[in-house]
Amino acid sequence: MDEREVADRLEIAGLLARYARAVDAGEWDRLVEVFTADAVIDYRSAGGIAGGLEEVSAWLAAALAPWPGRLHLVGAPVIDFTAADGDADAAAGTAAGTEAVVLAPFTDTLAPSRTMLAAGAKGVCQGGGWYHHRMVRTAAGWRSRELVEEQTWRTIS
């Protein structure tokens, strides 16, 4: 693994953390730092929508409003780099490439309050699964062009 690939992996891990922070803090305008302008985001496995960044950001703001207490934890991602057409360095194996397929496990907790709740309080929702990202290297750094959430479990009290 060369220095560029190490730097790319660190940047992608940071991008995943920025995504979780933007969603948990309700900073929907910060999602432009995570996604490309033409990104497709698909939350249908969790009962949500699929669409573009603007549409999905508005949906997230409305759908997550009942749960102001939010925490997403993103686990160690599996990152596979590929060469885009015309990316001679990546095709030759001398660089990480300009596209990456990222599989990242996650868990989340959604709470109806940001204050302490009694154990077993109603309205607490927990779940987890996998984030499937297709990322591209842009002039501004790595960005997600596609996110498909694979919800694998969910509980609610």
SELOTOR-914297 format. One record per atom (N, C-alpha, C): chain; atom name; residue number from 1; z, y, x. Coordinates in steps of 0.2 Angstrom, whole numbers. Example, Ala and Ser with C-alpha at 12.3 -4.5 7.8 and 13.67 -1.06 7.14 Angstrom:
2
(pt A; N; 1; (39; -28; 66)) (pt A; CA; 1; (39; -22; 62)) (pt A; C; 1; (39; -16; 66)) (pt A; N; 2; (35; -11; 64)) (pt A; CA; 2; (36; -5; 68)) (pt A; C; 2; (39; 0; 64)) 
***
This chain:
157
(pt A; N; 1; (0; -6; 4)) (pt A; CA; 1; (0; 0; 0)) (pt A; C; 1; (0; 6; 5)) (pt A; N; 2; (-5; 11; 4)) (pt A; CA; 2; (-5; 16; 8)) (pt A; C; 2; (-1; 22; 5)) (pt A; N; 3; (-1; 28; 8)) (pt A; CA; 3; (3; 33; 6)) (pt A; C; 3; (1; 36; 0)) (pt A; N; 4; (-5; 36; -1)) (pt A; CA; 4; (-8; 39; -8)) (pt A; C; 4; (-6; 35; -14)) (pt A; N; 5; (-6; 28; -13)) (pt A; CA; 5; (-4; 24; -18)) (pt A; C; 5; (3; 25; -20)) (pt A; N; 6; (7; 25; -15)) (pt A; CA; 6; (14; 26; -16)) (pt A; C; 6; (15; 33; -20)) (pt A; N; 7; (12; 38; -17)) (pt A; CA; 7; (13; 45; -21)) (pt A; C; 7; (10; 44; -28)) (pt A; N; 8; (5; 41; -29)) (pt A; CA; 8; (2; 40; -36)) (pt A; C; 8; (7; 36; -40)) (pt A; N; 9; (10; 31; -38)) (pt A; CA; 9; (15; 27; -42)) (pt A; C; 9; (21; 31; -43)) (pt A; N; 10; (24; 35; -39)) (pt A; CA; 10; (29; 40; -40)) (pt A; C; 10; (28; 45; -45)) (pt A; N; 11; (22; 48; -45)) (pt A; CA; 11; (19; 53; -50)) (pt A; C; 11; (19; 50; -57)) (pt A; N; 12; (16; 44; -57)) (pt A; CA; 12; (16; 41; -64)) (pt A; C; 12; (23; 39; -67)) (pt A; N; 13; (27; 37; -62)) (pt A; CA; 13; (34; 36; -65)) (pt A; C; 13; (37; 42; -67)) (pt A; N; 14; (36; 48; -64)) (pt A; CA; 14; (38; 54; -66)) (pt A; C; 14; (35; 56; -73)) (pt A; N; 15; (29; 55; -73)) (pt A; CA; 15; (25; 56; -80)) (pt A; C; 15; (29; 52; -86)) (pt A; N; 16; (30; 46; -85)) (pt A; CA; 16; (34; 42; -90)) (pt A; C; 16; (40; 45; -91)) (pt A; N; 17; (44; 48; -86)) (pt A; CA; 17; (50; 51; -88)) (pt A; C; 17; (50; 58; -91)) (pt A; N; 18; (44; 61; -90)) (pt A; CA; 18; (43; 68; -93)) (pt A; C; 18; (41; 66; -101)) (pt A; N; 19; (38; 61; -102)) (pt A; CA; 19; (36; 59; -109)) (pt A; C; 19; (43; 58; -113)) (pt A; N; 20; (47; 54; -110)) (pt A; CA; 20; (53; 52; -113)) (pt A; C; 20; (57; 58; -114)) (pt A; N; 21; (58; 63; -109)) (pt A; CA; 21; (62; 69; -110)) (pt A; C; 21; (59; 73; -115)) (pt A; N; 22; (52; 74; -116)) (pt A; CA; 22; (49; 79; -121)) (pt A; C; 22; (51; 76; -128)) (pt A; N; 23; (50; 70; -129)) (pt A; CA; 23; (52; 67; -135)) (pt A; C; 23; (59; 67; -137)) (pt A; N; 24; (63; 66; -132)) (pt A; CA; 24; (70; 66; -134)) (pt A; C; 24; (73; 73; -135)) (pt A; N; 25; (70; 78; -131)) (pt A; CA; 25; (72; 85; -132)) (pt A; C; 25; (69; 88; -138)) (pt A; N; 26; (64; 85; -141)) (pt A; CA; 26; (60; 88; -146)) (pt A; C; 26; (55; 94; -143)) (pt A; N; 27; (54; 94; -137)) (pt A; CA; 27; (49; 99; -134)) (pt A; C; 27; (42; 97; -134)) (pt A; N; 28; (39; 97; -140)) (pt A; CA; 28; (33; 94; -142)) (pt A; C; 28; (27; 98; -138)) (pt A; N; 29; (28; 104; -136)) (pt A; CA; 29; (23; 108; -132)) (pt A; C; 29; (23; 105; -125)) (pt A; N; 30; (28; 102; -123)) (pt A; CA; 30; (28; 99; -116)) (pt A; C; 30; (24; 93; -115)) (pt A; N; 31; (22; 90; -121)) (pt A; CA; 31; (17; 84; -121)) (pt A; C; 31; (10; 85; -118)) (pt A; N; 32; (8; 92; -117)) (pt A; CA; 32; (2; 93; -114)) (pt A; C; 32; (3; 92; -106)) (pt A; N; 33; (9; 91; -104)) (pt A; CA; 33; (10; 90; -97)) (pt A; C; 33; (9; 82; -96)) (pt A; N; 34; (9; 78; -101)) (pt A; CA; 34; (9; 71; -101)) (pt A; C; 34; (2; 68; -102)) (pt A; N; 35; (-1; 71; -107)) (pt A; CA; 35; (-8; 69; -110)) (pt A; C; 35; (-14; 73; -108)) (pt A; N; 36; (-19; 70; -108)) (pt A; CA; 36; (-26; 74; -108)) (pt A; C; 36; (-27; 77; -115)) (pt A; N; 37; (-31; 82; -115)) (pt A; CA; 37; (-33; 86; -121)) (pt A; C; 37; (-36; 81; -126)) (pt A; N; 38; (-40; 76; -124)) (pt A; CA; 38; (-43; 72; -128)) (pt A; C; 38; (-40; 65; -129)) (pt A; N; 39; (-33; 65; -127)) (pt A; CA; 39; (-29; 58; -128)) (pt A; C; 39; (-29; 56; -135)) (pt A; N; 40; (-29; 49; -135)) (pt A; CA; 40; (-28; 46; -142)) (pt A; C; 40; (-21; 42; -141)) (pt A; N; 41; (-17; 44; -146)) (pt A; CA; 41; (-10; 41; -146)) (pt A; C; 41; (-9; 37; -152)) (pt A; N; 42; (-6; 31; -151)) (pt A; CA; 42; (-6; 26; -157)) (pt A; C; 42; (1; 23; -158)) (pt A; N; 43; (5; 26; -163)) (pt A; CA; 43; (12; 23; -165)) (pt A; C; 43; (12; 19; -171)) (pt A; N; 44; (6; 16; -173)) (pt A; CA; 44; (6; 12; -179)) (pt A; C; 44; (10; 6; -179)) (pt A; N; 45; (12; 3; -173)) (pt A; CA; 45; (16; -3; -173)) (pt A; C; 45; (23; -1; -175)) (pt A; N; 46; (25; 5; -174)) (pt A; CA; 46; (32; 7; -176)) (pt A; C; 46; (32; 11; -183)) (pt A; N; 47; (26; 10; -187)) (pt A; CA; 47; (25; 13; -193)) (pt A; C; 47; (23; 20; -193)) (pt A; N; 48; (20; 22; -188)) (pt A; CA; 48; (18; 29; -187)) (pt A; C; 48; (10; 30; -188)) (pt A; N; 49; (8; 35; -184)) (pt A; CA; 49; (1; 36; -185)) (pt A; C; 49; (-3; 35; -178)) (pt A; N; 50; (-9; 36; -178)) (pt A; CA; 50; (-14; 36; -172)) (pt A; C; 50; (-18; 42; -173)) (pt A; N; 51; (-18; 46; -168)) (pt A; CA; 51; (-23; 52; -168)) (pt A; C; 51; (-23; 56; -161)) (pt A; N; 52; (-25; 62; -162)) (pt A; CA; 52; (-25; 66; -156)) (pt A; C; 52; (-18; 69; -154)) (pt A; N; 53; (-18; 73; -149)) (pt A; CA; 53; (-11; 75; -146)) (pt A; C; 53; (-8; 80; -151)) (pt A; N; 54; (-12; 85; -154)) (pt A; CA; 54; (-10; 90; -159)) (pt A; C; 54; (-7; 87; -165)) (pt A; N; 55; (-11; 82; -168)) (pt A; CA; 55; (-9; 79; -174)) (pt A; C; 55; (-3; 75; -173)) (pt A; N; 56; (-3; 71; -168)) (pt A; CA; 56; (3; 66; -166)) (pt A; C; 56; (9; 70; -165)) (pt A; N; 57; (9; 76; -161)) (pt A; CA; 57; (14; 80; -159)) (pt A; C; 57; (18; 83; -166)) (pt A; N; 58; (14; 85; -170)) (pt A; CA; 58; (16; 87; -177)) (pt A; C; 58; (19; 82; -181)) (pt A; N; 59; (16; 76; -181)) (pt A; CA; 59; (19; 70; -184)) (pt A; C; 59; (26; 68; -181)) (pt A; N; 60; (27; 68; -174)) (pt A; CA; 60; (33; 66; -171)) (pt A; C; 60; (38; 71; -173)) (pt A; N; 61; (37; 78; -173)) (pt A; CA; 61; (42; 83; -175)) (pt A; C; 61; (45; 82; -182)) (pt A; N; 62; (40; 80; -186)) (pt A; CA; 62; (43; 79; -193)) (pt A; C; 62; (46; 72; -194)) (pt A; N; 63; (43; 67; -191)) (pt A; CA; 63; (46; 60; -191)) (pt A; C; 63; (53; 59; -188)) (pt A; N; 64; (54; 63; -182)) (pt A; CA; 64; (60; 62; -179)) (pt A; C; 64; (65; 67; -180)) (pt A; N; 65; (64; 72; -185)) (pt A; CA; 65; (69; 77; -187)) (pt A; C; 65; (75; 74; -189)) (pt A; N; 66; (75; 69; -193)) (pt A; CA; 66; (81; 66; -196)) (pt A; C; 66; (86; 63; -190)) (pt A; N; 67; (83; 62; -184)) (pt A; CA; 67; (87; 59; -179)) (pt A; C; 67; (87; 64; -173)) (pt A; N; 68; (91; 69; -173)) (pt A; CA; 68; (91; 74; -168)) (pt A; C; 68; (94; 71; -161)) (pt A; N; 69; (98; 65; -162)) (pt A; CA; 69; (101; 62; -156)) (pt A; C; 69; (96; 57; -154)) (pt A; N; 70; (92; 58; -148)) (pt A; CA; 70; (87; 53; -146)) (pt A; C; 70; (88; 51; -139)) (pt A; N; 71; (87; 45; -137)) (pt A; CA; 71; (87; 43; -130)) (pt A; C; 71; (82; 38; -129)) (pt A; N; 72; (77; 39; -125)) (pt A; CA; 72; (72; 34; -123)) (pt A; C; 72; (73; 32; -116)) (pt A; N; 73; (74; 25; -114)) (pt A; CA; 73; (74; 23; -108)) (pt A; C; 73; (68; 19; -106)) (pt A; N; 74; (64; 21; -101)) (pt A; CA; 74; (58; 18; -99)) (pt A; C; 74; (60; 14; -93)) (pt A; N; 75; (58; 7; -93)) (pt A; CA; 75; (59; 3; -87)) (pt A; C; 75; (54; 3; -82)) (pt A; N; 76; (55; -1; -77)) (pt A; CA; 76; (50; -1; -72)) (pt A; C; 76; (43; -3; -74)) (pt A; N; 77; (38; 1; -73)) (pt A; CA; 77; (31; 0; -75)) (pt A; C; 77; (27; -4; -71)) (pt A; N; 78; (23; -8; -74)) (pt A; CA; 78; (18; -12; -70)) (pt A; C; 78; (12; -7; -70)) (pt A; N; 79; (9; -5; -64)) (pt A; CA; 79; (4; -1; -63)) (pt A; C; 79; (-2; -4; -60)) (pt A; N; 80; (-8; -4; -63)) (pt A; CA; 80; (-14; -7; -60)) (pt A; C; 80; (-19; -2; -59)) (pt A; N; 81; (-21; 0; -53)) (pt A; CA; 81; (-26; 5; -52)) (pt A; C; 81; (-33; 2; -52)) (pt A; N; 82; (-38; 6; -55)) (pt A; CA; 82; (-45; 4; -55)) (pt A; C; 82; (-49; 10; -53)) (pt A; N; 83; (-55; 8; -51)) (pt A; CA; 83; (-60; 14; -49)) (pt A; C; 83; (-64; 16; -54)) (pt A; N; 84; (-65; 22; -55)) (pt A; CA; 84; (-69; 25; -60)) (pt A; C; 84; (-76; 25; -57)) (pt A; N; 85; (-81; 25; -61)) (pt A; CA; 85; (-88; 25; -59)) (pt A; C; 85; (-89; 31; -54)) (pt A; N; 86; (-91; 30; -48)) (pt A; CA; 86; (-92; 35; -43)) (pt A; C; 86; (-86; 36; -39)) (pt A; N; 87; (-81; 32; -39)) (pt A; CA; 87; (-75; 33; -35)) (pt A; C; 87; (-76; 28; -29)) (pt A; N; 88; (-80; 30; -24)) (pt A; CA; 88; (-81; 26; -19)) (pt A; C; 88; (-75; 24; -15)) (pt A; N; 89; (-70; 29; -14)) (pt A; CA; 89; (-64; 27; -10)) (pt A; C; 89; (-60; 21; -13)) (pt A; N; 90; (-59; 22; -20)) (pt A; CA; 90; (-55; 17; -23)) (pt A; C; 90; (-59; 10; -24)) (pt A; N; 91; (-66; 11; -25)) (pt A; CA; 91; (-70; 5; -25)) (pt A; C; 91; (-70; 1; -18)) (pt A; N; 92; (-69; 5; -13)) (pt A; CA; 92; (-68; 2; -6)) (pt A; C; 92; (-61; -1; -5)) (pt A; N; 93; (-57; 1; -9)) (pt A; CA; 93; (-50; -2; -8)) (pt A; C; 93; (-46; 3; -4)) (pt A; N; 94; (-48; 9; -2)) (pt A; CA; 94; (-45; 13; 3)) (pt A; C; 94; (-40; 18; -1)) (pt A; N; 95; (-40; 18; -8)) (pt A; CA; 95; (-36; 23; -11)) (pt A; C; 95; (-34; 19; -18)) (pt A; N; 96; (-29; 22; -21)) (pt A; CA; 96; (-26; 19; -27)) (pt A; C; 96; (-31; 20; -33)) (pt A; N; 97; (-36; 24; -33)) (pt A; CA; 97; (-41; 25; -38)) (pt A; C; 97; (-40; 31; -42)) (pt A; N; 98; (-44; 32; -47)) (pt A; CA; 98; (-43; 37; -52)) (pt A; C; 98; (-41; 36; -59)) (pt A; N; 99; (-40; 29; -60)) (pt A; CA; 99; (-38; 27; -67)) (pt A; C; 99; (-32; 22; -66)) (pt A; N; 100; (-28; 22; -70)) (pt A; CA; 100; (-22; 17; -70)) (pt A; C; 100; (-21; 14; -77)) (pt A; N; 101; (-20; 8; -77)) (pt A; CA; 101; (-17; 4; -83)) (pt A; C; 101; (-10; 3; -82)) (pt A; N; 102; (-6; 6; -86)) (pt A; CA; 102; (2; 6; -85)) (pt A; C; 102; (5; 3; -91)) (pt A; N; 103; (9; -2; -90)) (pt A; CA; 103; (13; -6; -95)) (pt A; C; 103; (20; -5; -93)) (pt A; N; 104; (24; -1; -98)) (pt A; CA; 104; (31; 1; -97)) (pt A; C; 104; (35; -1; -102)) (pt A; N; 105; (40; -5; -101)) (pt A; CA; 105; (45; -7; -106)) (pt A; C; 105; (49; -1; -108)) (pt A; N; 106; (51; -1; -114)) (pt A; CA; 106; (56; 5; -116)) (pt A; C; 106; (61; 2; -121)) (pt A; N; 107; (66; 6; -122)) (pt A; CA; 107; (71; 5; -127)) (pt A; C; 107; (72; 12; -130)) (pt A; N; 108; (74; 13; -136)) (pt A; CA; 108; (76; 19; -139)) (pt A; C; 108; (82; 19; -144)) (pt A; N; 109; (85; 24; -144)) (pt A; CA; 109; (91; 25; -149)) (pt A; C; 109; (90; 31; -153)) (pt A; N; 110; (90; 31; -159)) (pt A; CA; 110; (89; 37; -163)) (pt A; C; 110; (95; 38; -167)) (pt A; N; 111; (99; 43; -167)) (pt A; CA; 111; (105; 44; -171)) (pt A; C; 111; (104; 51; -175)) (pt A; N; 112; (108; 50; -181)) (pt A; CA; 112; (107; 56; -186)) (pt A; C; 112; (111; 62; -184)) (pt A; N; 113; (114; 62; -178)) (pt A; CA; 113; (119; 67; -175)) (pt A; C; 113; (119; 67; -168)) (pt A; N; 114; (120; 73; -165)) (pt A; CA; 114; (120; 74; -158)) (pt A; C; 114; (128; 73; -156)) (pt A; N; 115; (132; 73; -161)) (pt A; CA; 115; (139; 72; -159)) (pt A; C; 115; (141; 65; -160)) (pt A; N; 116; (148; 64; -158)) (pt A; CA; 116; (150; 57; -158)) (pt A; C; 116; (150; 54; -165)) (pt A; N; 117; (148; 48; -165)) (pt A; CA; 117; (148; 44; -172)) (pt A; C; 117; (152; 38; -171)) (pt A; N; 118; (155; 36; -177)) (pt A; CA; 118; (159; 30; -177)) (pt A; C; 118; (155; 24; -176)) (pt A; N; 119; (158; 19; -173)) (pt A; CA; 119; (154; 13; -172)) (pt A; C; 119; (152; 10; -179)) (pt A; N; 120; (146; 8; -179)) (pt A; CA; 120; (143; 6; -186)) (pt A; C; 120; (141; 11; -190)) (pt A; N; 121; (141; 18; -188)) (pt A; CA; 121; (139; 23; -192)) (pt A; C; 121; (132; 22; -195)) (pt A; N; 122; (131; 24; -201)) (pt A; CA; 122; (124; 23; -205)) (pt A; C; 122; (119; 28; -202)) (pt A; N; 123; (113; 25; -201)) (pt A; CA; 123; (107; 29; -199)) (pt A; C; 123; (106; 29; -192)) (pt A; N; 124; (109; 25; -188)) (pt A; CA; 124; (107; 24; -181)) (pt A; C; 124; (102; 19; -180)) (pt A; N; 125; (97; 20; -177)) (pt A; CA; 125; (91; 16; -176)) (pt A; C; 125; (90; 14; -169)) (pt A; N; 126; (89; 8; -167)) (pt A; CA; 126; (88; 6; -160)) (pt A; C; 126; (82; 1; -160)) (pt A; N; 127; (78; 2; -155)) (pt A; CA; 127; (72; -3; -154)) (pt A; C; 127; (70; -3; -147)) (pt A; N; 128; (64; -6; -147)) (pt A; CA; 128; (61; -7; -140)) (pt A; C; 128; (54; -10; -140)) (pt A; N; 129; (51; -10; -135)) (pt A; CA; 129; (45; -13; -134)) (pt A; C; 129; (41; -11; -128)) (pt A; N; 130; (35; -10; -128)) (pt A; CA; 130; (30; -8; -123)) (pt A; C; 130; (26; -2; -124)) (pt A; N; 131; (26; 2; -119)) (pt A; CA; 131; (21; 7; -119)) (pt A; C; 131; (15; 5; -115)) (pt A; N; 132; (9; 5; -118)) (pt A; CA; 132; (3; 4; -115)) (pt A; C; 132; (-1; 10; -114)) (pt A; N; 133; (-1; 13; -107)) (pt A; CA; 133; (-5; 19; -106)) (pt A; C; 133; (-11; 17; -102)) (pt A; N; 134; (-16; 21; -103)) (pt A; CA; 134; (-22; 22; -99)) (pt A; C; 134; (-22; 29; -96)) (pt A; N; 135; (-21; 29; -90)) (pt A; CA; 135; (-20; 36; -86)) (pt A; C; 135; (-26; 37; -82)) (pt A; N; 136; (-27; 44; -81)) (pt A; CA; 136; (-32; 46; -77)) (pt A; C; 136; (-30; 51; -72)) (pt A; N; 137; (-33; 52; -66)) (pt A; CA; 137; (-31; 57; -61)) (pt A; C; 137; (-35; 63; -63)) (pt A; N; 138; (-32; 69; -64)) (pt A; CA; 138; (-35; 75; -66)) (pt A; C; 138; (-33; 80; -61)) (pt A; N; 139; (-36; 86; -61)) (pt A; CA; 139; (-35; 91; -56)) (pt A; C; 139; (-28; 93; -57)) (pt A; N; 140; (-24; 92; -62)) (pt A; CA; 140; (-17; 94; -63)) (pt A; C; 140; (-13; 88; -62)) (pt A; N; 141; (-15; 83; -59)) (pt A; CA; 141; (-11; 77; -58)) (pt A; C; 141; (-13; 71; -63)) (pt A; N; 142; (-9; 66; -63)) (pt A; CA; 142; (-10; 60; -67)) (pt A; C; 142; (-8; 62; -75)) (pt A; N; 143; (-12; 60; -79)) (pt A; CA; 143; (-11; 61; -86)) (pt A; C; 143; (-13; 55; -90)) (pt A; N; 144; (-10; 54; -96)) (pt A; CA; 144; (-11; 48; -100)) (pt A; C; 144; (-17; 50; -105)) (pt A; N; 145; (-22; 46; -105)) (pt A; CA; 145; (-28; 47; -109)) (pt A; C; 145; (-27; 43; -116)) (pt A; N; 146; (-23; 38; -115)) (pt A; CA; 146; (-22; 34; -121)) (pt A; C; 146; (-15; 31; -121)) (pt A; N; 147; (-11; 31; -126)) (pt A; CA; 147; (-5; 28; -127)) (pt A; C; 147; (-5; 24; -133)) (pt A; N; 148; (-3; 17; -132)) (pt A; CA; 148; (-2; 13; -138)) (pt A; C; 148; (5; 10; -137)) (pt A; N; 149; (9; 12; -142)) (pt A; CA; 149; (16; 9; -142)) (pt A; C; 149; (16; 2; -146)) (pt A; N; 150; (19; -3; -142)) (pt A; CA; 150; (19; -9; -145)) (pt A; C; 150; (27; -10; -147)) (pt A; N; 151; (29; -9; -153)) (pt A; CA; 151; (35; -10; -155)) (pt A; C; 151; (37; -17; -156)) (pt A; N; 152; (42; -20; -152)) (pt A; CA; 152; (43; -27; -153)) (pt A; C; 152; (49; -29; -157)) (pt A; N; 153; (54; -24; -157)) (pt A; CA; 153; (60; -25; -161)) (pt A; C; 153; (63; -18; -163)) (pt A; N; 154; (66; -18; -169)) (pt A; CA; 154; (70; -12; -172)) (pt A; C; 154; (75; -14; -176)) (pt A; N; 155; (81; -11; -175)) (pt A; CA; 155; (87; -12; -180)) (pt A; C; 155; (89; -5; -182)) (pt A; N; 156; (92; -5; -188)) (pt A; CA; 156; (95; 1; -191)) (pt A; C; 156; (101; 0; -195)) (pt A; N; 157; (106; 4; -194)) (pt A; CA; 157; (112; 3; -197)) (pt A; C; 157; (113; 7; -204)) 
***
